[in-house]
Amino acid sequence: MDYNEFCEIMDKYLNELQVKLNEKQKEQFFKYMNMLIEWNKNINLTAIIEPKEVILKHFVDSVTISKYIEKNSYIADVGTGAGFPGIPLKILREDLNVVLVDSLNKRIKYLDEVIKELGLNDIKTIHSRAEEFGKNKEYREKFDVVTSRAVANLATLSEYLVPLAKIDGKCLCMKGPEIEEEVSNGNRAIEILGGTITNIYKFNLPQSDIGRTVVEITKKDKTNKKYPRKAGLPSKEPL
């Protein structure tokens, strides 16, 4: 896909979200897409490699949560994988300070290269499992916003995310369209961890029937020090 076609498609989708990119941002997204496709030949970053799908299902999907994030927020993207939603949010919003967390070192090396090539500032990567990151005193209960896309069911995910949010901070859990059962199974875990569900946003990606849900959890109380539990337990035995 050439640059002009890329810009045309990005603009078409983002206009529906009332999001405008400048020339520098378009160039950054274009470079990011090409790096993703190229690196994916050697390391497993994504099953989505067709340019139009990358634009809609990765880039546009990632920036849908921008409107729920206040200016100058400190953000953790847990289980970021190929950098979603953290890198698209950072390209769109220079005001954000972003930490990308992933458990696979190969992906971290790729993300470091993307950050360097795109010339992004106030964004860094951490090689860590989510459970260990949540215990790290430097980051625990420090973030305004903690987010994650397609990582785990809500009960497990809340144990990864809620310990990282500061009091009155929020977790934005990016999910598919069918969320009711997850919410009902996750409510107890969220409460135990000091959070409460404050909003559930449901929408379709622009010009598609691809349903998305963002579950917003607000941190009301400090999380007990025993959470998150040791690696593997949150997924094997959700709260």
ROSE-4610 file (N, C-alpha, C; in Angstrom, 1 decimal, always signed):
// ROSE-4610
residu = [M/M/M/D/D/D/Y/Y/Y/N/N/N/E/E/E/F/F/F/C/C/C/E/E/E/I/I/I/M/M/M/D/D/D/K/K/K/Y/Y/Y/L/L/L/N/N/N/E/E/E/L/L/L/Q/Q/Q/V/V/V/K/K/K/L/L/L/N/N/N/E/E/E/K/K/K/Q/Q/Q/K/K/K/E/E/E/Q/Q/Q/F/F/F/F/F/F/K/K/K/Y/Y/Y/M/M/M/N/N/N/M/M/M/L/L/L/I/I/I/E/E/E/W/W/W/N/N/N/K/K/K/N/N/N/I/I/I/N/N/N/L/L/L/T/T/T/A/A/A/I/I/I/I/I/I/E/E/E/P/P/P/K/K/K/E/E/E/V/V/V/I/I/I/L/L/L/K/K/K/H/H/H/F/F/F/V/V/V/D/D/D/S/S/S/V/V/V/T/T/T/I/I/I/S/S/S/K/K/K/Y/Y/Y/I/I/I/E/E/E/K/K/K/N/N/N/S/S/S/Y/Y/Y/I/I/I/A/A/A/D/D/D/V/V/V/G/G/G/T/T/T/G/G/G/A/A/A/G/G/G/F/F/F/P/P/P/G/G/G/I/I/I/P/P/P/L/L/L/K/K/K/I/I/I/L/L/L/R/R/R/E/E/E/D/D/D/L/L/L/N/N/N/V/V/V/V/V/V/L/L/L/V/V/V/D/D/D/S/S/S/L/L/L/N/N/N/K/K/K/R/R/R/I/I/I/K/K/K/Y/Y/Y/L/L/L/D/D/D/E/E/E/V/V/V/I/I/I/K/K/K/E/E/E/L/L/L/G/G/G/L/L/L/N/N/N/D/D/D/I/I/I/K/K/K/T/T/T/I/I/I/H/H/H/S/S/S/R/R/R/A/A/A/E/E/E/E/E/E/F/F/F/G/G/G/K/K/K/N/N/N/K/K/K/E/E/E/Y/Y/Y/R/R/R/E/E/E/K/K/K/F/F/F/D/D/D/V/V/V/V/V/V/T/T/T/S/S/S/R/R/R/A/A/A/V/V/V/A/A/A/N/N/N/L/L/L/A/A/A/T/T/T/L/L/L/S/S/S/E/E/E/Y/Y/Y/L/L/L/V/V/V/P/P/P/L/L/L/A/A/A/K/K/K/I/I/I/D/D/D/G/G/G/K/K/K/C/C/C/L/L/L/C/C/C/M/M/M/K/K/K/G/G/G/P/P/P/E/E/E/I/I/I/E/E/E/E/E/E/E/E/E/V/V/V/S/S/S/N/N/N/G/G/G/N/N/N/R/R/R/A/A/A/I/I/I/E/E/E/I/I/I/L/L/L/G/G/G/G/G/G/T/T/T/I/I/I/T/T/T/N/N/N/I/I/I/Y/Y/Y/K/K/K/F/F/F/N/N/N/L/L/L/P/P/P/Q/Q/Q/S/S/S/D/D/D/I/I/I/G/G/G/R/R/R/T/T/T/V/V/V/V/V/V/E/E/E/I/I/I/T/T/T/K/K/K/K/K/K/D/D/D/K/K/K/T/T/T/N/N/N/K/K/K/K/K/K/Y/Y/Y/P/P/P/R/R/R/K/K/K/A/A/A/G/G/G/L/L/L/P/P/P/S/S/S/K/K/K/E/E/E/P/P/P/L/L/L]
num = [1/1/1/2/2/2/3/3/3/4/4/4/5/5/5/6/6/6/7/7/7/8/8/8/9/9/9/10/10/10/11/11/11/12/12/12/13/13/13/14/14/14/15/15/15/16/16/16/17/17/17/18/18/18/19/19/19/20/20/20/21/21/21/22/22/22/23/23/23/24/24/24/25/25/25/26/26/26/27/27/27/28/28/28/29/29/29/30/30/30/31/31/31/32/32/32/33/33/33/34/34/34/35/35/35/36/36/36/37/37/37/38/38/38/39/39/39/40/40/40/41/41/41/42/42/42/43/43/43/44/44/44/45/45/45/46/46/46/47/47/47/48/48/48/49/49/49/50/50/50/51/51/51/52/52/52/53/53/53/54/54/54/55/55/55/56/56/56/57/57/57/58/58/58/59/59/59/60/60/60/61/61/61/62/62/62/63/63/63/64/64/64/65/65/65/66/66/66/67/67/67/68/68/68/69/69/69/70/70/70/71/71/71/72/72/72/73/73/73/74/74/74/75/75/75/76/76/76/77/77/77/78/78/78/79/79/79/80/80/80/81/81/81/82/82/82/83/83/83/84/84/84/85/85/85/86/86/86/87/87/87/88/88/88/89/89/89/90/90/90/91/91/91/92/92/92/93/93/93/94/94/94/95/95/95/96/96/96/97/97/97/98/98/98/99/99/99/100/100/100/101/101/101/102/102/102/103/103/103/104/104/104/105/105/105/106/106/106/107/107/107/108/108/108/109/109/109/110/110/110/111/111/111/112/112/112/113/113/113/114/114/114/115/115/115/116/116/116/117/117/117/118/118/118/119/119/119/120/120/120/121/121/121/122/122/122/123/123/123/124/124/124/125/125/125/126/126/126/127/127/127/128/128/128/129/129/129/130/130/130/131/131/131/132/132/132/133/133/133/134/134/134/135/135/135/136/136/136/137/137/137/138/138/138/139/139/139/140/140/140/141/141/141/142/142/142/143/143/143/144/144/144/145/145/145/146/146/146/147/147/147/148/148/148/149/149/149/150/150/150/151/151/151/152/152/152/153/153/153/154/154/154/155/155/155/156/156/156/157/157/157/158/158/158/159/159/159/160/160/160/161/161/161/162/162/162/163/163/163/164/164/164/165/165/165/166/166/166/167/167/167/168/168/168/169/169/169/170/170/170/171/171/171/172/172/172/173/173/173/174/174/174/175/175/175/176/176/176/177/177/177/178/178/178/179/179/179/180/180/180/181/181/181/182/182/182/183/183/183/184/184/184/185/185/185/186/186/186/187/187/187/188/188/188/189/189/189/190/190/190/191/191/191/192/192/192/193/193/193/194/194/194/195/195/195/196/196/196/197/197/197/198/198/198/199/199/199/200/200/200/201/201/201/202/202/202/203/203/203/204/204/204/205/205/205/206/206/206/207/207/207/208/208/208/209/209/209/210/210/210/211/211/211/212/212/212/213/213/213/214/214/214/215/215/215/216/216/216/217/217/217/218/218/218/219/219/219/220/220/220/221/221/221/222/222/222/223/223/223/224/224/224/225/225/225/226/226/226/227/227/227/228/228/228/229/229/229/230/230/230/231/231/231/232/232/232/233/233/233/234/234/234/235/235/235/236/236/236/237/237/237/238/238/238/239/239/239]
x = [+0.9/+0.0/+0.9/+0.6/+1.4/+0.9/+1.7/+1.4/+0.1/-0.2/-1.4/-2.6/-2.6/-3.8/-3.9/-2.8/-2.8/-3.5/-3.1/-3.6/-5.1/-5.5/-6.9/-7.8/-7.3/-8.1/-8.1/-6.9/-6.9/-7.8/-7.8/-8.6/-10.1/-10.5/-11.9/-12.4/-11.6/-12.0/-12.0/-10.9/-10.8/-11.7/-12.2/-13.2/-14.4/-14.8/-16.0/-15.8/-14.5/-14.2/-13.9/-14.0/-13.7/-12.3/-11.4/-10.0/-9.2/-8.4/-7.6/-6.1/-5.4/-4.0/-3.2/-2.1/-1.3/-0.3/+0.5/+1.3/+2.3/+2.9/+3.9/+3.3/+2.1/+1.4/+1.1/+0.7/+0.4/+1.7/+2.7/+4.0/+4.4/+4.2/+4.6/+3.7/+2.4/+1.5/+1.9/+2.3/+2.6/+3.9/+4.9/+6.2/+5.9/+5.0/+4.7/+4.1/+3.1/+2.5/+3.5/+4.4/+5.4/+6.4/+6.7/+7.6/+6.9/+5.6/+4.8/+4.8/+4.5/+4.4/+5.8/+6.8/+8.2/+8.7/+8.6/+9.1/+8.2/+7.0/+6.1/+6.5/+7.4/+7.9/+8.8/+9.4/+10.4/+9.9/+9.1/+8.6/+7.1/+6.4/+4.9/+4.4/+4.0/+3.5/+2.0/+1.4/+0.0/-0.4/-1.7/-2.2/-2.8/-2.9/-3.5/-2.3/-2.1/-1.0/-1.4/-2.7/-3.2/-3.4/-2.7/-2.7/-4.0/-5.1/-6.4/-6.9/-6.6/-7.0/-6.2/-4.9/-4.0/-4.5/-4.9/-5.4/-6.6/-7.6/-8.9/-8.8/-8.3/-8.4/-7.2/-6.2/-5.1/-5.1/-4.8/-4.6/-5.9/-7.0/-8.2/-8.8/-8.8/-9.3/-8.6/-7.2/-6.5/-6.8/-7.1/-7.3/-8.8/-9.6/-11.0/-11.1/-10.1/-10.1/-9.5/-9.0/-8.3/-9.3/-10.6/-11.5/-11.8/-11.5/-11.7/-10.5/-9.4/-8.2/-7.9/-7.7/-7.5/-6.1/-6.0/-4.7/-3.6/-2.4/-1.2/-1.2/-2.1/-2.2/-0.9/-0.6/+0.4/-0.2/+0.2/-0.6/+0.3/-0.2/+0.4/-0.4/+0.2/-0.4/+0.1/-0.7/-0.2/-0.5/+0.5/+0.4/+0.2/+1.1/+1.0/+1.2/+1.9/+2.1/+2.9/+2.2/+2.9/+2.8/+2.3/+2.2/+0.8/-0.2/-1.6/-2.2/-2.9/-3.1/-2.1/-1.0/-0.1/+0.6/+1.1/+1.9/+0.9/-0.2/-1.1/-1.6/-1.9/-2.3/-1.2/+0.1/+1.2/+1.4/+1.3/+1.4/+0.3/-0.9/-2.0/-1.9/-1.4/-1.4/+0.0/+0.7/+2.0/+2.0/+0.9/+0.8/+0.9/+0.7/+0.6/+2.0/+2.2/+3.4/+3.1/+3.7/+3.2/+4.3/+3.9/+4.7/+4.1/+4.9/+4.4/+5.0/+4.2/+4.6/+4.3/+5.4/+5.1/+6.1/+5.7/+6.4/+7.4/+7.4/+8.2/+9.3/+10.6/+11.7/+11.8/+11.5/+11.5/+10.6/+9.4/+8.5/+9.0/+9.6/+10.2/+11.2/+12.1/+13.1/+12.5/+11.4/+10.7/+10.1/+9.5/+8.8/+9.9/+11.0/+12.1/+12.5/+12.6/+13.0/+11.9/+10.6/+9.5/+9.6/+9.8/+9.9/+11.0/+12.1/+13.3/+13.0/+12.5/+12.3/+11.2/+10.2/+9.1/+9.5/+10.6/+11.0/+10.0/+9.5/+8.5/+9.2/+8.7/+9.2/+8.2/+8.8/+7.9/+7.1/+7.8/+7.3/+8.4/+8.2/+9.2/+8.7/+9.5/+9.1/+9.6/+8.9/+9.3/+9.1/+10.1/+10.0/+9.6/+8.4/+7.9/+6.6/+6.3/+5.0/+4.1/+2.8/+1.9/+1.9/+1.9/+1.9/+3.1/+4.2/+5.4/+5.4/+5.0/+4.9/+4.0/+2.9/+1.9/+2.5/+3.6/+4.2/+5.3/+5.7/+6.9/+6.5/+7.2/+6.9/+7.0/+7.9/+8.0/+6.8/+6.0/+4.8/+3.5/+3.5/+2.2/+1.5/+0.2/-0.7/-0.2/+0.5/+1.1/+0.4/-0.4/-0.9/-2.3/-2.5/-3.8/-4.7/-4.1/-4.9/-4.1/-4.7/-4.1/-5.0/-4.4/-5.2/-4.7/-5.5/-5.1/-6.1/-5.6/-6.5/-6.4/-7.5/-7.5/-6.5/-6.4/-5.4/-5.9/-7.0/-7.6/-9.0/-9.7/-11.1/-11.1/-12.2/-12.2/-11.8/-12.1/-11.7/-10.2/-9.6/-8.1/-7.5/-8.0/-7.4/-7.4/-8.5/-8.6/-7.5/-7.1/-5.9/-4.6/-4.5/-3.3/-3.3/-4.5/-4.6/-4.9/-5.8/-6.3/-5.2/-4.2/-3.2/-2.3/-2.3/-1.4/-2.0/-3.3/-4.0/-3.9/-3.7/-3.8/-5.2/-5.4/-6.8/-7.4/-8.6/-9.4/-8.8/-7.8/-7.3/-8.3/-8.1/-9.0/-8.3/-9.0/-8.6/-9.6/-9.0/-9.8/-9.6/-10.5/-10.4/-11.0/-10.2/-10.7/-11.1/-12.4/-13.0/-13.8/-14.2/-15.1/-16.6/-17.5/-18.9/-19.7/-19.4/-20.1/-19.4/-19.9/-19.2/-20.0/-21.3/-22.2/-21.7/-21.4/-21.0/-19.7/-18.8/-17.5/-17.7/-18.5/-18.8/-19.3/-20.3/-20.9/-20.0/-19.1/-18.0/-16.9/-16.7/-15.6/-15.8/-17.1/-17.5/-16.9/-16.9/-16.3/-14.8/-14.1/-12.7/-12.4/-13.1/-12.9/-13.1/-14.1/-14.4/-13.3/-12.9/-11.8/-10.5/-10.3/-9.0/-9.1/-10.3/-10.5/-11.1/-11.7/-12.2/-13.7/-14.3/-15.7/-15.9/-16.9/-17.1/-18.0/-17.4/-18.1/-18.8/-18.3/-18.9/-18.7/-19.6/-19.4/-19.8/-18.8/-19.0/-19.0/-20.1/-20.3/-20.4/-19.7/-19.7/-19.2/-19.4/-18.7/-17.6/-16.6/-15.5/-16.0/-15.5/-16.0/-16.2/-17.4/-17.7/-17.6/-18.0/-17.9/-19.0/-19.1/-20.0/-19.2/-17.9/-17.0/-17.4/-18.0/-18.4/-17.2/-17.2/-16.2/-16.9/-16.2/-16.7/-15.5/-15.6/-14.6/-15.2/-14.7/-15.1/-14.2/-14.8/-14.1/-14.2/-13.1/-13.1/-12.4/-13.0/-12.4/-11.8/-10.6/-10.0/-10.5/-11.2/-11.7/-10.9/-10.3/-9.5/-8.2/-7.2/-5.9/-6.1/-5.3/-5.3/-4.5/-5.1/-4.4/-3.0/-2.0/-0.6/-0.5/-1.4/-1.2/-1.6/-2.2/-2.5/-1.6/-1.3/-1.6/-0.9/-1.5/-0.9/+0.3/+1.0/+2.1/+1.8/+2.8/+2.6/+1.8/+0.8/+0.0/-1.3/-1.3/-2.5/-3.7/-3.6/-4.8/-5.5/-4.8/-5.5/-6.0/-5.3/-5.7/-6.9/-6.8/-7.8/-8.3/-9.1/-9.6/-10.3/-10.2/-10.8/-12.3]
y = [-1.2/+0.0/+1.2/+2.2/+3.4/+4.4/+5.4/+6.4/+7.1/+7.5/+8.3/+7.5/+6.2/+5.4/+5.2/+5.0/+4.8/+6.0/+7.2/+8.4/+8.5/+8.2/+8.3/+7.4/+6.2/+5.2/+5.6/+6.0/+6.5/+7.7/+8.6/+9.8/+9.4/+8.5/+8.1/+7.5/+6.6/+6.0/+7.0/+7.8/+8.7/+9.8/+10.3/+11.3/+11.0/+9.7/+9.2/+9.3/+9.2/+9.4/+10.8/+11.7/+13.1/+13.3/+12.5/+12.5/+13.0/+14.0/+14.5/+14.3/+13.8/+13.6/+14.6/+15.1/+16.0/+15.1/+15.8/+15.0/+14.1/+14.7/+13.9/+12.6/+12.8/+11.6/+10.5/+11.0/+10.1/+9.3/+10.0/+9.4/+8.4/+8.7/+7.8/+6.5/+6.7/+5.5/+4.6/+5.3/+4.5/+3.7/+4.4/+3.7/+2.5/+2.8/+1.7/+0.5/+0.8/-0.3/-1.2/-0.5/-1.2/-2.0/-1.4/-2.1/-3.4/-3.2/-4.3/-5.5/-5.2/-6.2/-6.9/-6.1/-6.6/-7.5/-7.0/-7.7/-9.0/-8.9/-10.1/-11.3/-11.1/-12.2/-13.1/-12.5/-13.2/-13.5/-12.6/-12.9/-12.7/-13.6/-13.6/-12.4/-11.3/-10.1/-10.0/-10.4/-10.3/-11.3/-11.7/-12.5/-11.5/-10.3/-9.3/-8.5/-8.8/-8.2/-7.5/-7.7/-7.0/-5.5/-4.6/-3.2/-2.6/-2.8/-2.2/-2.7/-4.0/-4.6/-4.0/-3.8/-3.2/-1.9/-1.1/+0.3/+0.2/-0.6/-0.6/-1.3/-2.5/-3.4/-3.2/-2.5/-2.2/-0.6/+0.2/+1.6/+2.3/+2.2/+2.9/+2.3/+1.0/+0.4/+0.9/+1.1/+1.6/+3.0/+3.8/+5.2/+5.5/+4.5/+4.7/+5.1/+4.7/+5.0/+6.4/+7.1/+8.4/+9.3/+9.3/+10.3/+10.0/+8.9/+8.6/+8.9/+9.4/+9.6/+11.1/+11.6/+13.0/+13.5/+14.8/+15.4/+15.0/+14.8/+14.6/+13.3/+12.4/+11.2/+10.3/+9.6/+8.6/+7.3/+6.5/+5.3/+4.1/+3.0/+1.7/+0.9/+0.3/-0.6/-2.0/-2.8/-4.1/-5.3/-6.0/-7.1/-6.4/-5.4/-4.6/-5.3/-6.5/-7.2/-6.4/-6.1/-5.4/-3.9/-3.5/-2.0/-1.4/-2.3/-1.8/-1.9/-0.9/+0.4/+1.5/+1.2/+2.2/+3.1/+2.5/+3.3/+4.2/+3.6/+4.5/+5.7/+5.4/+6.5/+7.6/+7.1/+8.0/+8.8/+8.2/+9.0/+10.1/+9.7/+10.7/+11.7/+11.4/+12.3/+12.5/+13.5/+13.8/+14.1/+14.5/+14.8/+13.6/+12.4/+11.2/+10.7/+10.2/+9.5/+8.0/+7.2/+5.8/+4.8/+3.7/+2.6/+1.4/+0.7/-0.5/-1.7/-2.7/-3.8/-5.1/-5.9/-7.2/-8.3/-9.5/-10.6/-11.2/-10.9/-11.5/-10.5/-10.9/-10.0/-9.7/-10.6/-10.3/-9.2/-9.2/-8.1/-6.8/-6.8/-5.6/-5.0/-5.8/-5.3/-4.7/-5.3/-4.7/-3.3/-3.3/-2.0/-0.9/-1.3/-0.3/+0.3/-0.6/-0.2/+0.8/+0.4/+1.3/+2.7/+2.7/+4.0/+4.8/+4.2/+4.9/+5.4/+4.6/+4.9/+6.0/+6.0/+7.0/+8.2/+8.3/+9.5/+9.8/+8.8/+9.1/+9.4/+10.3/+10.7/+10.4/+10.3/+10.0/+8.7/+7.7/+6.3/+5.3/+4.3/+3.3/+1.9/+0.9/-0.5/-1.1/-2.0/-2.8/-4.3/-5.1/-6.5/-7.2/-7.6/-8.2/-8.9/-9.9/-10.5/-9.5/-9.5/-8.5/-8.7/-9.9/-10.1/-9.5/-9.6/-9.1/-7.5/-7.0/-5.6/-4.9/-5.6/-5.1/-5.1/-5.8/-5.8/-4.8/-4.2/-3.3/-2.0/-1.6/-0.4/+0.9/+0.8/+2.0/+2.3/+1.3/+1.4/+1.2/+0.4/+0.0/+1.3/+1.3/+2.4/+3.8/+3.9/+5.1/+5.7/+4.9/+5.3/+6.0/+7.0/+7.6/+6.6/+6.0/+5.1/+3.8/+2.7/+1.4/+0.7/+0.3/-0.3/-1.6/-2.4/-3.6/-4.0/-4.7/-5.0/-6.5/-7.2/-8.7/-9.5/-9.3/-10.1/-11.2/-11.0/-12.1/-11.7/-12.7/-12.4/-11.4/-10.7/-9.5/-9.8/-11.0/-11.3/-11.4/-12.1/-12.2/-10.9/-10.2/-8.9/-7.9/-7.8/-6.8/-7.0/-8.3/-8.5/-8.1/-8.0/-7.4/-5.9/-5.3/-3.9/-3.0/-3.4/-2.6/-2.2/-3.2/-2.8/-1.7/-1.5/-0.4/+1.0/+1.0/+2.3/+3.0/+4.4/+5.1/+5.3/+5.7/+6.0/+7.1/+6.8/+7.6/+7.5/+6.7/+6.4/+5.3/+5.0/+4.1/+3.1/+1.9/+0.9/+0.9/+0.9/+0.8/-0.6/-1.5/-2.8/-2.9/-3.2/-3.2/-4.6/-4.8/-6.1/-6.2/-7.4/-7.6/-7.3/-7.7/-7.2/-7.9/-9.2/-10.0/-9.9/-9.1/-8.8/-9.1/-9.4/-9.5/-10.5/-11.7/-12.8/-12.5/-11.9/-11.5/-10.5/-9.5/-8.5/-9.1/-10.0/-10.6/-11.5/-12.2/-13.1/-12.3/-11.0/-10.2/-9.3/-9.0/-8.0/-8.2/-9.5/-9.8/-9.5/-9.9/-9.7/-8.2/-7.4/-6.0/-5.3/-5.8/-5.2/-5.6/-6.8/-7.3/-6.4/-6.1/-5.3/-3.8/-3.4/-1.9/-1.1/-1.8/-1.1/-1.2/-0.4/-0.6/-0.2/-0.9/-0.6/+0.7/+1.7/+3.0/+3.3/+2.6/+2.7/+1.5/+1.2/+0.2/+0.9/+1.1/+1.8/+0.7/+0.7/-0.2/+0.5/+0.1/+0.7/-0.2/+0.2/-0.5/+0.3/-0.4/+0.3/+1.0/+2.1/+2.9/+2.1/+2.3/+1.7/+0.2/-0.4/-1.9/-2.4/-3.7/-4.3/-5.0/-4.5/-5.1/-4.4/-5.2/-4.7/-4.6/-3.5/-3.4/-2.9/-3.2/-2.8/-2.3/-1.2/-0.7/-0.7/-1.5/-1.6/-0.7/+0.4/+1.3/+1.0/+0.7/+0.4/+1.6/+2.2/+3.3/+2.7/+3.1/+2.6/+3.4/+2.8/+3.5/+3.3/+2.2/+1.9/+1.2/+1.3/+0.7/-0.8/-1.4/-2.9/-3.6/-4.6/-5.4/-5.9/-5.8/-6.1/-7.5/-8.4/-9.8/-10.0/-8.9/-8.9/-8.0/-8.4/-9.6/-10.8/-12.0/-13.2/-13.6/-14.7/-15.1/-15.5/-15.4/-15.6/-16.9/-16.7/-17.9/-18.1/-17.7/-17.9/-17.1/-15.8/-15.0/-15.7/-16.3/-16.9/-18.3/-19.1/-20.4/-20.4/-19.4/-19.4/-17.9/-17.4/-16.0/-15.8/-14.6/-14.3/-14.5]
z = [+0.0/+0.0/+0.0/-0.9/-0.9/+0.1/+0.3/+1.4/+1.2/-0.1/-0.3/+0.0/-0.4/-0.2/+1.3/+2.0/+3.4/+4.1/+3.7/+4.4/+4.1/+2.9/+2.5/+3.4/+3.6/+4.4/+5.9/+6.4/+7.8/+8.0/+7.1/+7.3/+7.3/+6.3/+6.2/+7.5/+8.1/+9.4/+10.5/+10.6/+11.8/+11.8/+10.6/+10.5/+11.3/+11.2/+12.0/+13.5/+13.9/+15.3/+15.7/+14.7/+14.9/+15.4/+14.8/+15.1/+13.8/+14.0/+12.9/+13.1/+12.1/+12.2/+11.4/+11.9/+11.0/+10.2/+9.3/+8.4/+9.1/+10.2/+10.9/+11.5/+12.1/+12.7/+11.6/+10.4/+9.3/+8.9/+8.8/+8.5/+9.5/+10.8/+11.9/+11.8/+11.6/+11.5/+10.3/+9.2/+7.9/+8.2/+8.8/+9.1/+10.1/+11.1/+12.1/+11.4/+10.5/+9.8/+9.0/+8.3/+7.5/+8.4/+9.5/+10.4/+11.0/+11.3/+11.9/+10.9/+9.6/+8.6/+8.4/+8.3/+8.1/+9.2/+10.5/+11.6/+11.9/+11.5/+11.7/+10.9/+9.9/+9.1/+10.0/+11.0/+11.8/+13.2/+13.8/+15.1/+15.1/+15.9/+15.8/+16.6/+15.9/+16.5/+16.4/+15.2/+14.9/+13.8/+13.9/+12.8/+11.7/+12.0/+11.1/+10.4/+9.1/+8.4/+7.1/+6.7/+5.5/+5.8/+5.1/+5.4/+5.9/+5.1/+5.5/+6.8/+7.1/+8.4/+9.5/+9.3/+10.3/+10.7/+9.6/+9.9/+10.8/+10.4/+11.2/+12.5/+12.4/+13.6/+14.6/+14.2/+15.2/+15.5/+14.4/+14.6/+15.1/+14.3/+14.6/+15.9/+16.1/+17.3/+18.5/+18.4/+19.6/+20.0/+19.0/+19.3/+19.8/+19.7/+20.1/+21.6/+22.4/+23.8/+24.2/+23.2/+23.5/+24.2/+23.8/+24.4/+25.8/+26.3/+27.8/+28.6/+28.0/+28.7/+28.8/+30.0/+30.3/+29.8/+29.6/+29.2/+30.2/+29.7/+30.4/+31.3/+31.0/+31.8/+31.7/+32.8/+32.9/+32.7/+31.6/+31.2/+31.2/+31.6/+31.4/+30.5/+29.5/+28.5/+28.8/+29.4/+30.0/+29.0/+28.6/+27.6/+26.3/+26.0/+24.8/+23.5/+23.5/+22.3/+21.3/+20.1/+19.1/+19.3/+20.5/+20.8/+20.8/+21.0/+20.9/+22.3/+22.8/+22.1/+22.3/+23.1/+23.6/+22.6/+21.5/+20.5/+19.7/+19.2/+18.5/+19.4/+20.6/+21.5/+21.7/+21.7/+21.9/+20.6/+19.5/+18.2/+18.1/+18.6/+18.5/+19.6/+20.7/+21.9/+22.5/+22.1/+22.6/+24.1/+24.6/+26.0/+27.0/+26.4/+27.3/+27.6/+28.8/+29.2/+29.3/+28.5/+28.3/+28.7/+29.4/+29.7/+29.0/+28.2/+27.5/+28.2/+28.6/+29.4/+28.6/+28.4/+27.8/+28.3/+28.3/+28.9/+28.0/+26.7/+25.7/+25.2/+25.5/+25.2/+23.7/+22.8/+21.4/+21.0/+21.6/+21.3/+21.9/+23.0/+23.6/+22.7/+22.1/+21.2/+20.0/+19.5/+18.4/+18.7/+19.9/+20.4/+20.5/+21.1/+21.2/+19.9/+18.9/+17.5/+17.0/+17.2/+16.7/+17.3/+18.6/+19.4/+18.8/+18.6/+18.0/+16.6/+15.8/+14.4/+14.2/+15.1/+15.0/+15.7/+16.5/+17.2/+18.3/+19.0/+20.1/+21.4/+22.2/+23.5/+24.6/+25.8/+27.0/+26.8/+26.3/+26.2/+26.4/+27.2/+27.4/+27.5/+27.4/+27.5/+28.7/+29.3/+30.4/+30.1/+30.2/+30.0/+31.3/+31.4/+32.7/+32.5/+33.3/+33.4/+34.1/+33.8/+34.4/+36.0/+36.5/+37.9/+38.6/+38.0/+38.6/+38.5/+37.4/+37.2/+38.3/+38.6/+39.6/+41.0/+41.2/+42.6/+42.6/+41.5/+41.4/+42.1/+43.1/+43.9/+43.1/+42.1/+41.2/+40.4/+40.2/+39.3/+39.9/+41.0/+41.7/+42.2/+41.8/+42.2/+41.8/+40.6/+40.2/+38.9/+38.2/+36.9/+37.0/+36.1/+35.9/+35.2/+34.2/+33.3/+33.1/+33.2/+32.9/+31.9/+30.8/+29.7/+29.2/+28.5/+28.0/+26.9/+25.8/+24.7/+24.5/+24.6/+24.2/+24.9/+26.3/+27.0/+27.8/+28.5/+29.4/+29.8/+30.4/+30.8/+31.9/+32.2/+33.0/+34.5/+35.0/+36.4/+36.5/+35.5/+35.5/+35.2/+34.2/+33.8/+34.9/+35.6/+36.7/+37.7/+37.9/+38.9/+38.3/+37.0/+36.4/+36.4/+36.2/+36.0/+37.2/+38.0/+39.1/+40.1/+40.5/+41.4/+40.9/+39.6/+39.0/+39.0/+39.1/+39.0/+40.4/+40.3/+41.6/+42.0/+43.2/+43.7/+42.8/+42.4/+41.4/+40.0/+39.8/+38.4/+37.8/+36.5/+35.9/+35.0/+34.9/+34.0/+32.8/+31.6/+30.4/+29.7/+29.9/+29.4/+28.0/+27.0/+25.6/+25.3/+25.0/+24.8/+23.5/+23.2/+22.1/+22.4/+21.6/+21.8/+22.9/+23.1/+24.1/+25.4/+26.3/+27.6/+28.8/+28.7/+29.8/+30.9/+30.4/+31.3/+32.0/+31.2/+31.8/+32.9/+32.7/+33.7/+34.9/+34.7/+35.9/+36.7/+35.9/+36.6/+37.2/+36.7/+37.1/+38.2/+38.5/+39.5/+40.9/+41.3/+42.6/+42.7/+41.7/+41.6/+41.7/+40.9/+40.8/+42.1/+42.8/+44.2/+45.2/+45.2/+46.1/+45.9/+44.6/+44.3/+44.5/+44.9/+45.2/+44.1/+43.1/+42.0/+41.9/+41.0/+40.7/+39.2/+38.5/+37.1/+37.1/+36.4/+36.3/+35.0/+33.9/+32.6/+31.7/+30.9/+29.8/+28.5/+27.7/+26.4/+25.3/+24.5/+23.4/+22.1/+21.1/+19.8/+18.7/+17.4/+16.3/+15.8/+15.3/+14.6/+13.4/+13.0/+11.8/+10.6/+9.9/+8.7/+8.7/+9.8/+9.9/+10.9/+11.0/+12.0/+13.1/+13.2/+14.2/+15.6/+16.5/+17.8/+18.8/+19.5/+20.6/+21.9/+23.0/+24.3/+25.1/+25.8/+26.7/+28.1/+29.0/+30.4/+31.2/+31.8/+32.6/+34.1/+34.7/+36.1/+36.8/+37.9/+38.6/+39.9/+40.3/+41.5/+42.7/+43.6/+44.8/+46.1/+46.2/+47.5/+47.1/+48.0/+47.8/+47.6/+46.8/+46.6/+47.6/+48.2/+49.2/+48.6/+49.5/+49.0/+48.4/+48.8/+48.3/+46.8/+46.2/+44.8/+44.0/+42.7/+42.1/+42.7/+42.6/+43.1/+42.2/+42.6/+41.8/+40.4/+39.5/+38.1/+37.8/+36.9/+36.5/+37.3/+38.5/+39.4/+38.9/+38.6/+38.2/+37.0/+36.1/+35.0/+35.3/+36.2/+36.5/+37.5/+38.5/+39.5/+39.7/+38.8/+38.9/+40.2/+40.8/+42.1/+42.0]
